[in-house]
């Protein structure tokens, strides 16, 4: 099962146990993607969260 990355258009493979609202990462462009729907598999850019990356 795969869906299209809305950022770069590449195919992103979804895990077999993927669930809605799961966050995936595009292997090509590295953006975080949220699983919006599973039938058909649909991805959207995940909302950016302010995470502390320890700058
Ligand atoms: Zn991408």
mmCIF file of the protein (N, C-alpha, C, O) and its ligand, coordinates in Angstrom:
data_MODEL
# 
_entry.id   MODEL 
# 
loop_
_entity.id 
_entity.type 
_entity.pdbx_number_of_molecules 
1 polymer     1 
2 non-polymer 1 
# 
_entity_poly.entity_id                      1 
_entity_poly.type                           'polypeptide(L)' 
_entity_poly.nstd_linkage                   no 
_entity_poly.nstd_monomer                   no 
_entity_poly.pdbx_seq_one_letter_code       
;(UNK)(UNK)(UNK)(UNK)(UNK)(UNK)(UNK)(UNK)(UNK)(UNK)(UNK)(UNK)(UNK)(UNK)(UNK)(UNK)
(UNK)(UNK)(UNK)(UNK)(UNK)(UNK)(UNK)(UNK)(UNK)(UNK)(UNK)(UNK)(UNK)(UNK)(UNK)(UNK)
(UNK)(UNK)(UNK)(UNK)(UNK)(UNK)(UNK)(UNK)(UNK)(UNK)(UNK)(UNK)(UNK)(UNK)(UNK)(UNK)
(UNK)(UNK)(UNK)(UNK)(UNK)(UNK)(UNK)
;
_entity_poly.pdbx_seq_one_letter_code_can   XXXXXXXXXXXXXXXXXXXXXXXXXXXXXXXXXXXXXXXXXXXXXXXXXXXXXXX 
_entity_poly.pdbx_strand_id                 A 
# 
loop_
_entity_poly_seq.entity_id 
_entity_poly_seq.num 
_entity_poly_seq.mon_id 
_entity_poly_seq.hetero 
1 1  UNK n 
1 2  UNK n 
1 3  UNK n 
1 4  UNK n 
1 5  UNK n 
1 6  UNK n 
1 7  UNK n 
1 8  UNK n 
1 9  UNK n 
1 10 UNK n 
1 11 UNK n 
1 12 UNK n 
1 13 UNK n 
1 14 UNK n 
1 15 UNK n 
1 16 UNK n 
1 17 UNK n 
1 18 UNK n 
1 19 UNK n 
1 20 UNK n 
1 21 UNK n 
1 22 UNK n 
1 23 UNK n 
1 24 UNK n 
1 25 UNK n 
1 26 UNK n 
1 27 UNK n 
1 28 UNK n 
1 29 UNK n 
1 30 UNK n 
1 31 UNK n 
1 32 UNK n 
1 33 UNK n 
1 34 UNK n 
1 35 UNK n 
1 36 UNK n 
1 37 UNK n 
1 38 UNK n 
1 39 UNK n 
1 40 UNK n 
1 41 UNK n 
1 42 UNK n 
1 43 UNK n 
1 44 UNK n 
1 45 UNK n 
1 46 UNK n 
1 47 UNK n 
1 48 UNK n 
1 49 UNK n 
1 50 UNK n 
1 51 UNK n 
1 52 UNK n 
1 53 UNK n 
1 54 UNK n 
1 55 UNK n 
# 
loop_
_struct_asym.id 
_struct_asym.entity_id 
A 1 
B 2 
# 
loop_
_chem_comp.id 
_chem_comp.type 
_chem_comp.mon_nstd_flag 
UNK 'L-peptide linking' . 
ZN  non-polymer         . 
# 
_pdbx_entity_nonpoly.entity_id   2 
_pdbx_entity_nonpoly.name        ? 
_pdbx_entity_nonpoly.comp_id     ZN 
# 
_pdbx_nonpoly_scheme.asym_id         B 
_pdbx_nonpoly_scheme.entity_id       2 
_pdbx_nonpoly_scheme.mon_id          ZN 
_pdbx_nonpoly_scheme.ndb_seq_num     1 
_pdbx_nonpoly_scheme.pdb_seq_num     101 
_pdbx_nonpoly_scheme.auth_seq_num    101 
_pdbx_nonpoly_scheme.pdb_mon_id      ZN 
_pdbx_nonpoly_scheme.auth_mon_id     ZN 
_pdbx_nonpoly_scheme.pdb_strand_id   A 
_pdbx_nonpoly_scheme.pdb_ins_code    . 
# 
loop_
_atom_site.group_PDB 
_atom_site.id 
_atom_site.type_symbol 
_atom_site.label_atom_id 
_atom_site.label_alt_id 
_atom_site.label_comp_id 
_atom_site.label_asym_id 
_atom_site.label_entity_id 
_atom_site.label_seq_id 
_atom_site.pdbx_PDB_ins_code 
_atom_site.Cartn_x 
_atom_site.Cartn_y 
_atom_site.Cartn_z 
_atom_site.occupancy 
_atom_site.B_iso_or_equiv 
_atom_site.pdbx_formal_charge 
_atom_site.auth_seq_id 
_atom_site.auth_comp_id 
_atom_site.auth_asym_id 
_atom_site.auth_atom_id 
_atom_site.pdbx_PDB_model_num 
ATOM   1   N  N  . UNK A 1 1  ? 0.857   -1.191 0.000  1.00 0.00 ? 1   UNK A N  1 
ATOM   2   C  CA . UNK A 1 1  ? 0.000   0.000  0.000  1.00 0.00 ? 1   UNK A CA 1 
ATOM   3   C  C  . UNK A 1 1  ? 0.893   1.241  0.000  1.00 0.00 ? 1   UNK A C  1 
ATOM   4   O  O  . UNK A 1 1  ? 1.825   1.351  0.797  1.00 0.00 ? 1   UNK A O  1 
ATOM   5   N  N  . UNK A 1 2  ? 0.600   2.145  -0.881 1.00 0.00 ? 2   UNK A N  1 
ATOM   6   C  CA . UNK A 1 2  ? 1.405   3.351  -0.924 1.00 0.00 ? 2   UNK A CA 1 
ATOM   7   C  C  . UNK A 1 2  ? 0.517   4.542  -1.272 1.00 0.00 ? 2   UNK A C  1 
ATOM   8   O  O  . UNK A 1 2  ? -0.569  4.397  -1.834 1.00 0.00 ? 2   UNK A O  1 
ATOM   9   N  N  . UNK A 1 3  ? 1.012   5.705  -0.923 1.00 0.00 ? 3   UNK A N  1 
ATOM   10  C  CA . UNK A 1 3  ? 0.285   6.939  -1.215 1.00 0.00 ? 3   UNK A CA 1 
ATOM   11  C  C  . UNK A 1 3  ? 1.291   7.959  -1.726 1.00 0.00 ? 3   UNK A C  1 
ATOM   12  O  O  . UNK A 1 3  ? 2.502   7.758  -1.639 1.00 0.00 ? 3   UNK A O  1 
ATOM   13  N  N  . UNK A 1 4  ? 0.769   9.054  -2.259 1.00 0.00 ? 4   UNK A N  1 
ATOM   14  C  CA . UNK A 1 4  ? 1.640   10.047 -2.848 1.00 0.00 ? 4   UNK A CA 1 
ATOM   15  C  C  . UNK A 1 4  ? 1.990   11.129 -1.836 1.00 0.00 ? 4   UNK A C  1 
ATOM   16  O  O  . UNK A 1 4  ? 1.121   11.637 -1.128 1.00 0.00 ? 4   UNK A O  1 
ATOM   17  N  N  . UNK A 1 5  ? 3.249   11.468 -1.776 1.00 0.00 ? 5   UNK A N  1 
ATOM   18  C  CA . UNK A 1 5  ? 3.677   12.557 -0.915 1.00 0.00 ? 5   UNK A CA 1 
ATOM   19  C  C  . UNK A 1 5  ? 3.187   13.880 -1.499 1.00 0.00 ? 5   UNK A C  1 
ATOM   20  O  O  . UNK A 1 5  ? 3.500   14.204 -2.644 1.00 0.00 ? 5   UNK A O  1 
ATOM   21  N  N  . UNK A 1 6  ? 2.427   14.639 -0.726 1.00 0.00 ? 6   UNK A N  1 
ATOM   22  C  CA . UNK A 1 6  ? 1.902   15.912 -1.240 1.00 0.00 ? 6   UNK A CA 1 
ATOM   23  C  C  . UNK A 1 6  ? 2.999   16.950 -1.442 1.00 0.00 ? 6   UNK A C  1 
ATOM   24  O  O  . UNK A 1 6  ? 2.791   17.946 -2.136 1.00 0.00 ? 6   UNK A O  1 
ATOM   25  N  N  . UNK A 1 7  ? 4.149   16.728 -0.851 1.00 0.00 ? 7   UNK A N  1 
ATOM   26  C  CA . UNK A 1 7  ? 5.236   17.692 -0.941 1.00 0.00 ? 7   UNK A CA 1 
ATOM   27  C  C  . UNK A 1 7  ? 6.058   17.486 -2.213 1.00 0.00 ? 7   UNK A C  1 
ATOM   28  O  O  . UNK A 1 7  ? 6.297   18.428 -2.967 1.00 0.00 ? 7   UNK A O  1 
ATOM   29  N  N  . UNK A 1 8  ? 6.482   16.257 -2.439 1.00 0.00 ? 8   UNK A N  1 
ATOM   30  C  CA . UNK A 1 8  ? 7.386   16.010 -3.570 1.00 0.00 ? 8   UNK A CA 1 
ATOM   31  C  C  . UNK A 1 8  ? 6.785   15.092 -4.625 1.00 0.00 ? 8   UNK A C  1 
ATOM   32  O  O  . UNK A 1 8  ? 7.354   14.928 -5.704 1.00 0.00 ? 8   UNK A O  1 
ATOM   33  N  N  . UNK A 1 9  ? 5.633   14.489 -4.319 1.00 0.00 ? 9   UNK A N  1 
ATOM   34  C  CA . UNK A 1 9  ? 4.963   13.681 -5.333 1.00 0.00 ? 9   UNK A CA 1 
ATOM   35  C  C  . UNK A 1 9  ? 5.470   12.261 -5.445 1.00 0.00 ? 9   UNK A C  1 
ATOM   36  O  O  . UNK A 1 9  ? 5.011   11.509 -6.305 1.00 0.00 ? 9   UNK A O  1 
ATOM   37  N  N  . UNK A 1 10 ? 6.409   11.876 -4.594 1.00 0.00 ? 10  UNK A N  1 
ATOM   38  C  CA . UNK A 1 10 ? 6.924   10.511 -4.674 1.00 0.00 ? 10  UNK A CA 1 
ATOM   39  C  C  . UNK A 1 10 ? 5.999   9.557  -3.944 1.00 0.00 ? 10  UNK A C  1 
ATOM   40  O  O  . UNK A 1 10 ? 5.179   9.966  -3.122 1.00 0.00 ? 10  UNK A O  1 
ATOM   41  N  N  . UNK A 1 11 ? 6.144   8.295  -4.254 1.00 0.00 ? 11  UNK A N  1 
ATOM   42  C  CA . UNK A 1 11 ? 5.337   7.281  -3.590 1.00 0.00 ? 11  UNK A CA 1 
ATOM   43  C  C  . UNK A 1 11 ? 5.901   7.003  -2.202 1.00 0.00 ? 11  UNK A C  1 
ATOM   44  O  O  . UNK A 1 11 ? 7.097   6.765  -2.031 1.00 0.00 ? 11  UNK A O  1 
ATOM   45  N  N  . UNK A 1 12 ? 5.015   7.039  -1.228 1.00 0.00 ? 12  UNK A N  1 
ATOM   46  C  CA . UNK A 1 12 ? 5.406   6.733  0.146  1.00 0.00 ? 12  UNK A CA 1 
ATOM   47  C  C  . UNK A 1 12 ? 4.747   5.421  0.537  1.00 0.00 ? 12  UNK A C  1 
ATOM   48  O  O  . UNK A 1 12 ? 3.529   5.273  0.443  1.00 0.00 ? 12  UNK A O  1 
ATOM   49  N  N  . UNK A 1 13 ? 5.548   4.489  0.969  1.00 0.00 ? 13  UNK A N  1 
ATOM   50  C  CA . UNK A 1 13 ? 5.024   3.189  1.355  1.00 0.00 ? 13  UNK A CA 1 
ATOM   51  C  C  . UNK A 1 13 ? 4.399   3.266  2.739  1.00 0.00 ? 13  UNK A C  1 
ATOM   52  O  O  . UNK A 1 13 ? 5.030   3.740  3.684  1.00 0.00 ? 13  UNK A O  1 
ATOM   53  N  N  . UNK A 1 14 ? 3.163   2.800  2.860  1.00 0.00 ? 14  UNK A N  1 
ATOM   54  C  CA . UNK A 1 14 ? 2.518   2.776  4.166  1.00 0.00 ? 14  UNK A CA 1 
ATOM   55  C  C  . UNK A 1 14 ? 2.731   1.403  4.804  1.00 0.00 ? 14  UNK A C  1 
ATOM   56  O  O  . UNK A 1 14 ? 2.646   0.377  4.130  1.00 0.00 ? 14  UNK A O  1 
ATOM   57  N  N  . UNK A 1 15 ? 3.007   1.395  6.101  1.00 0.00 ? 15  UNK A N  1 
ATOM   58  C  CA . UNK A 1 15 ? 3.112   0.115  6.798  1.00 0.00 ? 15  UNK A CA 1 
ATOM   59  C  C  . UNK A 1 15 ? 1.783   -0.626 6.722  1.00 0.00 ? 15  UNK A C  1 
ATOM   60  O  O  . UNK A 1 15 ? 0.724   -0.009 6.614  1.00 0.00 ? 15  UNK A O  1 
ATOM   61  N  N  . UNK A 1 16 ? 1.847   -1.945 6.778  1.00 0.00 ? 16  UNK A N  1 
ATOM   62  C  CA . UNK A 1 16 ? 0.608   -2.725 6.686  1.00 0.00 ? 16  UNK A CA 1 
ATOM   63  C  C  . UNK A 1 16 ? -0.336  -2.411 7.833  1.00 0.00 ? 16  UNK A C  1 
ATOM   64  O  O  . UNK A 1 16 ? -1.556  -2.507 7.703  1.00 0.00 ? 16  UNK A O  1 
ATOM   65  N  N  . UNK A 1 17 ? 0.257   -2.031 8.960  1.00 0.00 ? 17  UNK A N  1 
ATOM   66  C  CA . UNK A 1 17 ? -0.579  -1.755 10.126 1.00 0.00 ? 17  UNK A CA 1 
ATOM   67  C  C  . UNK A 1 17 ? -0.820  -0.259 10.308 1.00 0.00 ? 17  UNK A C  1 
ATOM   68  O  O  . UNK A 1 17 ? -1.135  0.199  11.406 1.00 0.00 ? 17  UNK A O  1 
ATOM   69  N  N  . UNK A 1 18 ? -0.669  0.489  9.232  1.00 0.00 ? 18  UNK A N  1 
ATOM   70  C  CA . UNK A 1 18 ? -0.875  1.932  9.320  1.00 0.00 ? 18  UNK A CA 1 
ATOM   71  C  C  . UNK A 1 18 ? -2.305  2.231  9.753  1.00 0.00 ? 18  UNK A C  1 
ATOM   72  O  O  . UNK A 1 18 ? -3.248  1.536  9.374  1.00 0.00 ? 18  UNK A O  1 
ATOM   73  N  N  . UNK A 1 19 ? -2.438  3.270  10.547 1.00 0.00 ? 19  UNK A N  1 
ATOM   74  C  CA . UNK A 1 19 ? -3.766  3.691  10.988 1.00 0.00 ? 19  UNK A CA 1 
ATOM   75  C  C  . UNK A 1 19 ? -3.946  5.162  10.653 1.00 0.00 ? 19  UNK A C  1 
ATOM   76  O  O  . UNK A 1 19 ? -2.973  5.885  10.438 1.00 0.00 ? 19  UNK A O  1 
ATOM   77  N  N  . UNK A 1 20 ? -5.191  5.596  10.613 1.00 0.00 ? 20  UNK A N  1 
ATOM   78  C  CA . UNK A 1 20 ? -5.445  7.007  10.357 1.00 0.00 ? 20  UNK A CA 1 
ATOM   79  C  C  . UNK A 1 20 ? -4.821  7.857  11.451 1.00 0.00 ? 20  UNK A C  1 
ATOM   80  O  O  . UNK A 1 20 ? -4.777  7.471  12.619 1.00 0.00 ? 20  UNK A O  1 
ATOM   81  N  N  . UNK A 1 21 ? -4.343  9.014  11.045 1.00 0.00 ? 21  UNK A N  1 
ATOM   82  C  CA . UNK A 1 21 ? -3.680  9.971  11.936 1.00 0.00 ? 21  UNK A CA 1 
ATOM   83  C  C  . UNK A 1 21 ? -2.251  9.588  12.278 1.00 0.00 ? 21  UNK A C  1 
ATOM   84  O  O  . UNK A 1 21 ? -1.575  10.284 13.035 1.00 0.00 ? 21  UNK A O  1 
ATOM   85  N  N  . UNK A 1 22 ? -1.793  8.468  11.709 1.00 0.00 ? 22  UNK A N  1 
ATOM   86  C  CA . UNK A 1 22 ? -0.409  8.097  11.954 1.00 0.00 ? 22  UNK A CA 1 
ATOM   87  C  C  . UNK A 1 22 ? 0.514   9.056  11.210 1.00 0.00 ? 22  UNK A C  1 
ATOM   88  O  O  . UNK A 1 22 ? 0.200   9.540  10.122 1.00 0.00 ? 22  UNK A O  1 
ATOM   89  N  N  . UNK A 1 23 ? 1.653   9.312  11.826 1.00 0.00 ? 23  UNK A N  1 
ATOM   90  C  CA . UNK A 1 23 ? 2.627   10.207 11.204 1.00 0.00 ? 23  UNK A CA 1 
ATOM   91  C  C  . UNK A 1 23 ? 3.731   9.375  10.559 1.00 0.00 ? 23  UNK A C  1 
ATOM   92  O  O  . UNK A 1 23 ? 4.361   8.537  11.204 1.00 0.00 ? 23  UNK A O  1 
ATOM   93  N  N  . UNK A 1 24 ? 3.945   9.628  9.279  1.00 0.00 ? 24  UNK A N  1 
ATOM   94  C  CA . UNK A 1 24 ? 5.006   8.958  8.551  1.00 0.00 ? 24  UNK A CA 1 
ATOM   95  C  C  . UNK A 1 24 ? 5.989   10.011 8.056  1.00 0.00 ? 24  UNK A C  1 
ATOM   96  O  O  . UNK A 1 24 ? 5.721   11.212 8.092  1.00 0.00 ? 24  UNK A O  1 
ATOM   97  N  N  . UNK A 1 25 ? 7.118   9.528  7.598  1.00 0.00 ? 25  UNK A N  1 
ATOM   98  C  CA . UNK A 1 25 ? 8.091   10.457 7.038  1.00 0.00 ? 25  UNK A CA 1 
ATOM   99  C  C  . UNK A 1 25 ? 8.384   10.076 5.604  1.00 0.00 ? 25  UNK A C  1 
ATOM   100 O  O  . UNK A 1 25 ? 8.627   8.910  5.296  1.00 0.00 ? 25  UNK A O  1 
ATOM   101 N  N  . UNK A 1 26 ? 8.360   11.063 4.733  1.00 0.00 ? 26  UNK A N  1 
ATOM   102 C  CA . UNK A 1 26 ? 8.687   10.806 3.342  1.00 0.00 ? 26  UNK A CA 1 
ATOM   103 C  C  . UNK A 1 26 ? 10.175  10.499 3.231  1.00 0.00 ? 26  UNK A C  1 
ATOM   104 O  O  . UNK A 1 26 ? 11.017  11.263 3.703  1.00 0.00 ? 26  UNK A O  1 
ATOM   105 N  N  . UNK A 1 27 ? 10.486  9.366  2.598  1.00 0.00 ? 27  UNK A N  1 
ATOM   106 C  CA . UNK A 1 27 ? 11.880  8.958  2.494  1.00 0.00 ? 27  UNK A CA 1 
ATOM   107 C  C  . UNK A 1 27 ? 12.655  9.871  1.557  1.00 0.00 ? 27  UNK A C  1 
ATOM   108 O  O  . UNK A 1 27 ? 13.875  9.990  1.668  1.00 0.00 ? 27  UNK A O  1 
ATOM   109 N  N  . UNK A 1 28 ? 11.952  10.514 0.638  1.00 0.00 ? 28  UNK A N  1 
ATOM   110 C  CA . UNK A 1 28 ? 12.640  11.320 -0.358 1.00 0.00 ? 28  UNK A CA 1 
ATOM   111 C  C  . UNK A 1 28 ? 12.898  12.748 0.132  1.00 0.00 ? 28  UNK A C  1 
ATOM   112 O  O  . UNK A 1 28 ? 14.032  13.225 0.103  1.00 0.00 ? 28  UNK A O  1 
ATOM   113 N  N  . UNK A 1 29 ? 11.833  13.424 0.582  1.00 0.00 ? 29  UNK A N  1 
ATOM   114 C  CA . UNK A 1 29 ? 12.012  14.831 0.965  1.00 0.00 ? 29  UNK A CA 1 
ATOM   115 C  C  . UNK A 1 29 ? 12.048  15.026 2.474  1.00 0.00 ? 29  UNK A C  1 
ATOM   116 O  O  . UNK A 1 29 ? 12.409  16.099 2.956  1.00 0.00 ? 29  UNK A O  1 
ATOM   117 N  N  . UNK A 1 30 ? 11.670  13.981 3.226  1.00 0.00 ? 30  UNK A N  1 
ATOM   118 C  CA . UNK A 1 30 ? 11.850  14.040 4.670  1.00 0.00 ? 30  UNK A CA 1 
ATOM   119 C  C  . UNK A 1 30 ? 10.769  14.764 5.444  1.00 0.00 ? 30  UNK A C  1 
ATOM   120 O  O  . UNK A 1 30 ? 10.890  14.933 6.658  1.00 0.00 ? 30  UNK A O  1 
ATOM   121 N  N  . UNK A 1 31 ? 9.699   15.202 4.761  1.00 0.00 ? 31  UNK A N  1 
ATOM   122 C  CA . UNK A 1 31 ? 8.639   15.882 5.500  1.00 0.00 ? 31  UNK A CA 1 
ATOM   123 C  C  . UNK A 1 31 ? 7.824   14.869 6.305  1.00 0.00 ? 31  UNK A C  1 
ATOM   124 O  O  . UNK A 1 31 ? 7.790   13.679 5.991  1.00 0.00 ? 31  UNK A O  1 
ATOM   125 N  N  . UNK A 1 32 ? 7.184   15.365 7.330  1.00 0.00 ? 32  UNK A N  1 
ATOM   126 C  CA . UNK A 1 32 ? 6.307   14.511 8.105  1.00 0.00 ? 32  UNK A CA 1 
ATOM   127 C  C  . UNK A 1 32 ? 4.922   14.526 7.474  1.00 0.00 ? 32  UNK A C  1 
ATOM   128 O  O  . UNK A 1 32 ? 4.381   15.575 7.124  1.00 0.00 ? 32  UNK A O  1 
ATOM   129 N  N  . UNK A 1 33 ? 4.373   13.336 7.343  1.00 0.00 ? 33  UNK A N  1 
ATOM   130 C  CA . UNK A 1 33 ? 3.088   13.187 6.671  1.00 0.00 ? 33  UNK A CA 1 
ATOM   131 C  C  . UNK A 1 33 ? 2.105   12.497 7.592  1.00 0.00 ? 33  UNK A C  1 
ATOM   132 O  O  . UNK A 1 33 ? 2.452   11.567 8.320  1.00 0.00 ? 33  UNK A O  1 
ATOM   133 N  N  . UNK A 1 34 ? 0.873   12.973 7.545  1.00 0.00 ? 34  UNK A N  1 
ATOM   134 C  CA . UNK A 1 34 ? -0.172  12.363 8.359  1.00 0.00 ? 34  UNK A CA 1 
ATOM   135 C  C  . UNK A 1 34 ? -1.079  11.537 7.466  1.00 0.00 ? 34  UNK A C  1 
ATOM   136 O  O  . UNK A 1 34 ? -1.480  11.969 6.386  1.00 0.00 ? 34  UNK A O  1 
ATOM   137 N  N  . UNK A 1 35 ? -1.393  10.339 7.940  1.00 0.00 ? 35  UNK A N  1 
ATOM   138 C  CA . UNK A 1 35 ? -2.317  9.475  7.206  1.00 0.00 ? 35  UNK A CA 1 
ATOM   139 C  C  . UNK A 1 35 ? -3.738  10.009 7.427  1.00 0.00 ? 35  UNK A C  1 
ATOM   140 O  O  . UNK A 1 35 ? -4.288  9.913  8.524  1.00 0.00 ? 35  UNK A O  1 
ATOM   141 N  N  . UNK A 1 36 ? -4.311  10.568 6.372  1.00 0.00 ? 36  UNK A N  1 
ATOM   142 C  CA . UNK A 1 36 ? -5.653  11.138 6.479  1.00 0.00 ? 36  UNK A CA 1 
ATOM   143 C  C  . UNK A 1 36 ? -6.711  10.068 6.293  1.00 0.00 ? 36  UNK A C  1 
ATOM   144 O  O  . UNK A 1 36 ? -7.753  10.076 6.948  1.00 0.00 ? 36  UNK A O  1 
ATOM   145 N  N  . UNK A 1 37 ? -6.422  9.152  5.389  1.00 0.00 ? 37  UNK A N  1 
ATOM   146 C  CA . UNK A 1 37 ? -7.394  8.117  5.065  1.00 0.00 ? 37  UNK A CA 1 
ATOM   147 C  C  . UNK A 1 37 ? -6.654  6.882  4.602  1.00 0.00 ? 37  UNK A C  1 
ATOM   148 O  O  . UNK A 1 37 ? -5.522  6.976  4.126  1.00 0.00 ? 37  UNK A O  1 
ATOM   149 N  N  . UNK A 1 38 ? -7.279  5.728  4.735  1.00 0.00 ? 38  UNK A N  1 
ATOM   150 C  CA . UNK A 1 38 ? -6.633  4.485  4.304  1.00 0.00 ? 38  UNK A CA 1 
ATOM   151 C  C  . UNK A 1 38 ? -7.265  3.918  3.046  1.00 0.00 ? 38  UNK A C  1 
ATOM   152 O  O  . UNK A 1 38 ? -6.677  3.055  2.394  1.00 0.00 ? 38  UNK A O  1 
ATOM   153 N  N  . UNK A 1 39 ? -8.445  4.384  2.700  1.00 0.00 ? 39  UNK A N  1 
ATOM   154 C  CA . UNK A 1 39 ? -9.083  3.863  1.496  1.00 0.00 ? 39  UNK A CA 1 
ATOM   155 C  C  . UNK A 1 39 ? -9.752  4.997  0.732  1.00 0.00 ? 39  UNK A C  1 
ATOM   156 O  O  . UNK A 1 39 ? -10.896 5.349  1.020  1.00 0.00 ? 39  UNK A O  1 
ATOM   157 N  N  . UNK A 1 40 ? -9.049  5.569  -0.237 1.00 0.00 ? 40  UNK A N  1 
ATOM   158 C  CA . UNK A 1 40 ? -7.694  5.200  -0.640 1.00 0.00 ? 40  UNK A CA 1 
ATOM   159 C  C  . UNK A 1 40 ? -6.668  5.821  0.302  1.00 0.00 ? 40  UNK A C  1 
ATOM   160 O  O  . UNK A 1 40 ? -6.957  6.787  1.007  1.00 0.00 ? 40  UNK A O  1 
ATOM   161 N  N  . UNK A 1 41 ? -5.472  5.252  0.300  1.00 0.00 ? 41  UNK A N  1 
ATOM   162 C  CA . UNK A 1 41 ? -4.400  5.817  1.131  1.00 0.00 ? 41  UNK A CA 1 
ATOM   163 C  C  . UNK A 1 41 ? -4.131  7.265  0.754  1.00 0.00 ? 41  UNK A C  1 
ATOM   164 O  O  . UNK A 1 41 ? -3.791  7.567  -0.390 1.00 0.00 ? 41  UNK A O  1 
ATOM   165 N  N  . UNK A 1 42 ? -4.285  8.156  1.723  1.00 0.00 ? 42  UNK A N  1 
ATOM   166 C  CA . UNK A 1 42 ? -4.110  9.583  1.460  1.00 0.00 ? 42  UNK A CA 1 
ATOM   167 C  C  . UNK A 1 42 ? -3.218  10.189 2.530  1.00 0.00 ? 42  UNK A C  1 
ATOM   168 O  O  . UNK A 1 42 ? -3.397  9.952  3.725  1.00 0.00 ? 42  UNK A O  1 
ATOM   169 N  N  . UNK A 1 43 ? -2.262  10.971 2.075  1.00 0.00 ? 43  UNK A N  1 
ATOM   170 C  CA . UNK A 1 43 ? -1.345  11.616 3.011  1.00 0.00 ? 43  UNK A CA 1 
ATOM   171 C  C  . UNK A 1 43 ? -1.466  13.128 2.902  1.00 0.00 ? 43  UNK A C  1 
ATOM   172 O  O  . UNK A 1 43 ? -1.711  13.675 1.827  1.00 0.00 ? 43  UNK A O  1 
ATOM   173 N  N  . UNK A 1 44 ? -1.291  13.780 4.023  1.00 0.00 ? 44  UNK A N  1 
ATOM   174 C  CA . UNK A 1 44 ? -1.223  15.232 4.037  1.00 0.00 ? 44  UNK A CA 1 
ATOM   175 C  C  . UNK A 1 44 ? -0.022  15.638 4.867  1.00 0.00 ? 44  UNK A C  1 
ATOM   176 O  O  . UNK A 1 44 ? 0.448   14.881 5.717  1.00 0.00 ? 44  UNK A O  1 
ATOM   177 N  N  . UNK A 1 45 ? 0.466   16.833 4.614  1.00 0.00 ? 45  UNK A N  1 
ATOM   178 C  CA . UNK A 1 45 ? 1.564   17.335 5.433  1.00 0.00 ? 45  UNK A CA 1 
ATOM   179 C  C  . UNK A 1 45 ? 1.118   17.403 6.880  1.00 0.00 ? 45  UNK A C  1 
ATOM   180 O  O  . UNK A 1 45 ? 0.065   17.961 7.190  1.00 0.00 ? 45  UNK A O  1 
ATOM   181 N  N  . UNK A 1 46 ? 1.914   16.839 7.757  1.00 0.00 ? 46  UNK A N  1 
ATOM   182 C  CA . UNK A 1 46 ? 1.570   16.875 9.176  1.00 0.00 ? 46  UNK A CA 1 
ATOM   183 C  C  . UNK A 1 46 ? 1.741   18.289 9.689  1.00 0.00 ? 46  UNK A C  1 
ATOM   184 O  O  . UNK A 1 46 ? 2.643   19.003 9.251  1.00 0.00 ? 46  UNK A O  1 
ATOM   185 N  N  . UNK A 1 47 ? 0.888   18.701 10.610 1.00 0.00 ? 47  UNK A N  1 
ATOM   186 C  CA . UNK A 1 47 ? 1.050   20.023 11.214 1.00 0.00 ? 47  UNK A CA 1 
ATOM   187 C  C  . UNK A 1 47 ? 2.374   20.091 11.945 1.00 0.00 ? 47  UNK A C  1 
ATOM   188 O  O  . UNK A 1 47 ? 2.737   19.187 12.697 1.00 0.00 ? 47  UNK A O  1 
ATOM   189 N  N  . UNK A 1 48 ? 3.079   21.169 11.713 1.00 0.00 ? 48  UNK A N  1 
ATOM   190 C  CA . UNK A 1 48 ? 4.388   21.289 12.360 1.00 0.00 ? 48  UNK A CA 1 
ATOM   191 C  C  . UNK A 1 48 ? 4.231   21.510 13.844 1.00 0.00 ? 48  UNK A C  1 
ATOM   192 O  O  . UNK A 1 48 ? 3.519   22.409 14.289 1.00 0.00 ? 48  UNK A O  1 
ATOM   193 N  N  . UNK A 1 49 ? 4.898   20.687 14.584 1.00 0.00 ? 49  UNK A N  1 
ATOM   194 C  CA . UNK A 1 49 ? 4.853   20.864 16.026 1.00 0.00 ? 49  UNK A CA 1 
ATOM   195 C  C  . UNK A 1 49 ? 6.173   21.438 16.497 1.00 0.00 ? 49  UNK A C  1 
ATOM   196 O  O  . UNK A 1 49 ? 7.245   21.128 15.977 1.00 0.00 ? 49  UNK A O  1 
ATOM   197 N  N  . UNK A 1 50 ? 6.054   22.267 17.479 1.00 0.00 ? 50  UNK A N  1 
ATOM   198 C  CA . UNK A 1 50 ? 7.265   22.851 18.042 1.00 0.00 ? 50  UNK A CA 1 
ATOM   199 C  C  . UNK A 1 50 ? 7.926   21.823 18.944 1.00 0.00 ? 50  UNK A C  1 
ATOM   200 O  O  . UNK A 1 50 ? 7.580   21.685 20.117 1.00 0.00 ? 50  UNK A O  1 
ATOM   201 N  N  . UNK A 1 51 ? 8.866   21.118 18.383 1.00 0.00 ? 51  UNK A N  1 
ATOM   202 C  CA . UNK A 1 51 ? 9.565   20.146 19.196 1.00 0.00 ? 51  UNK A CA 1 
ATOM   203 C  C  . UNK A 1 51 ? 10.931  20.676 19.569 1.00 0.00 ? 51  UNK A C  1 
ATOM   204 O  O  . UNK A 1 51 ? 11.565  21.427 18.828 1.00 0.00 ? 51  UNK A O  1 
ATOM   205 N  N  . UNK A 1 52 ? 11.347  20.267 20.714 1.00 0.00 ? 52  UNK A N  1 
ATOM   206 C  CA . UNK A 1 52 ? 12.649  20.720 21.184 1.00 0.00 ? 52  UNK A CA 1 
ATOM   207 C  C  . UNK A 1 52 ? 13.730  19.784 20.674 1.00 0.00 ? 52  UNK A C  1 
ATOM   208 O  O  . UNK A 1 52 ? 13.928  18.693 21.210 1.00 0.00 ? 52  UNK A O  1 
ATOM   209 N  N  . UNK A 1 53 ? 14.407  20.207 19.663 1.00 0.00 ? 53  UNK A N  1 
ATOM   210 C  CA . UNK A 1 53 ? 15.443  19.367 19.067 1.00 0.00 ? 53  UNK A CA 1 
ATOM   211 C  C  . UNK A 1 53 ? 16.800  19.627 19.738 1.00 0.00 ? 53  UNK A C  1 
ATOM   212 O  O  . UNK A 1 53 ? 17.825  19.111 19.293 1.00 0.00 ? 53  UNK A O  1 
ATOM   213 N  N  . UNK A 1 54 ? 16.799  20.406 20.778 1.00 0.00 ? 54  UNK A N  1 
ATOM   214 C  CA . UNK A 1 54 ? 18.042  20.659 21.488 1.00 0.00 ? 54  UNK A CA 1 
ATOM   215 C  C  . UNK A 1 54 ? 19.035  21.466 20.692 1.00 0.00 ? 54  UNK A C  1 
ATOM   216 O  O  . UNK A 1 54 ? 20.189  21.070 20.536 1.00 0.00 ? 54  UNK A O  1 
ATOM   217 N  N  . UNK A 1 55 ? 18.592  22.588 20.193 1.00 0.00 ? 55  UNK A N  1 
ATOM   218 C  CA . UNK A 1 55 ? 19.458  23.420 19.373 1.00 0.00 ? 55  UNK A CA 1 
ATOM   219 C  C  . UNK A 1 55 ? 20.734  23.822 20.083 1.00 0.00 ? 55  UNK A C  1 
ATOM   220 O  O  . UNK A 1 55 ? 21.563  24.528 19.509 1.00 0.00 ? 55  UNK A O  1 
HETATM 221 ZN ZN . ZN  B 2 .  ? 8.130   13.770 -0.163 1.00 0.00 ? 101 ZN  A ZN 1 
# 
